[in-house]
Amino acid sequence: MNRKGSIVIKIGGSLLFTKDKKINLQKISDICEIIKKNLDFDTLIIVCGGGLLAREYIDSIRALKGNEALCDIIGIEISRLNSRLLITAFGELAYPQVPKSVEELSIAALFKKIIIIGGLQPGQSTTSVALEVAEYSGAEELILLTNVSGIYDKDPKKHKDAKLFHKISYEELQDIILKSSNDKQAAAGEYRIFDAVSLQILKRSHMNILVMSGSDLNNFEKYWNGAAKFMGTIITPKGKGN
């Protein structure tokens, strides 16, 4: 597969930890090895989520009567620690520091290394970070690796009859988000593939996005190596539903 320009991959924090809240070193190694075997791109930026560890800290802060701003800050710090794990896994292929702003990201891009970042600012999910970074860098591809196979009409973990969309428009995605929650913004540490902020960035960017499972890495590997058929949801400005 001949890739040009910038690629952004968001790795959901849920993929980086096992169910018993231990670092999933095997998963981290497997994701990095898939990418290492096919370096056919100009620029790659990876955004790491906070995952179970971030939520553990956030729950503890709330129990201690800490405020939501502090919860956001802790979530960002954990996502940056997760980023350092991937930097270590990529070795010399990776830029050695975790950029903490778009300005630092711009400097990192000059070194032609794989760039790995976490959160950037309070009140912003790492999905929003991925969208903002993709928009800023003019990314040709934005891939969201999560713990489900794509975008469903309802939560597939709660509803066995949930329907997976293979292609969906911004408007259809917005309808699903509004139906799934009465809140306009996810709280710190709350996992949603998209929230109101990320949706607004998406709508202004006019980007195509692929949402797919990072739990099934065979599927991701097929896509990464150029397979025409893979499981996931493509989000476009004007989708055609399923």
Buried (B, 14 or more C-beta within 10 A) or exposed (E): EEBEEBBBBBBBBBBBBEEEEEBBEEBBEBBBEBBEEEEEBEBBBBBBBBBBBBBBBBEEBBEEEBEBEBBBBBBBBBBBBBBBBBBEBBEEBBBBBBBBEBEBBEEBBEEEBBBBBBBBBBEBBBBBBBBBBBBBBEBBBBBBBBBBBBBBBEEBEEEEEEEBBBBBBBEBBBEBBEEBBEEEEBEBBBBBBBBBBBBEBBBEBEBBBBBBBBBBBEBBBBBBEEEEEBBBBBBBEEBEEE
